[in-house]
């Protein structure tokens, strides 16, 4: 197998809202908020019209993108044996993703992410992790990891306790490790751990400009470049309308964004960028071509609703 993703198995519930909804519910636009109270989470949903329900989760979205590009891929993520859990599994199988997890009845339900899309196409996410956040080392198949060229992890998965053990087991069994830093708040919550991973454990790091700037507490983007060069590993940074950049030792490669796009929803832009880049990487394309493939994939997904093509 080419790429095995390990991440939160989350069902995305996509709704359109106006800015006042974001303000009224004390949410910060364009970020992800974790909900720990299932009832509070359900209350948010009560008056909303659901546009679309899709099997999601950041790394799962990337893995589906890779499958759509013709790569042999798999995914590990924890769901419960409930309506959303069955929907999740069906969604992956339909996309030719091998699912390395046997669901059973759990105390917590399958994880759900409410994606609120405002008129400016920004998405604000509210996540109730449910059982997804309880992934442990027994859920992670060493055999599947060892048979994969590369594993792809998400920062969202990183938490003290059981998910951390699953993470460590995966990294220790892997041939190569790629990870997405996932979210600015996620970086701020786990800064020392993430910094250690980027410096010592990861072969490839995906981040946006905000995330990596916060991670190393850089004052400007030149500091990000200097830090990345010293690592002697592959660091890919997406920079919104400034395009994307890859740093590999002393090599710095840039790629522009595609122009004149009709942007509808930015959900999944980073996930699909990672899919395009990893597709290029495992198929031995040049770093420039990898960046261009990532840009092409993210350009497609932001011109539609949802994080799947």
Order of alpha helices (4+ residues) and beta strands (2+ residues): beta-beta-alpha-beta-alpha-beta-alpha-beta-alpha-beta-beta-beta-alpha-beta-alpha-beta-alpha-alpha-beta-alpha-alpha-beta-beta-beta-alpha-alpha
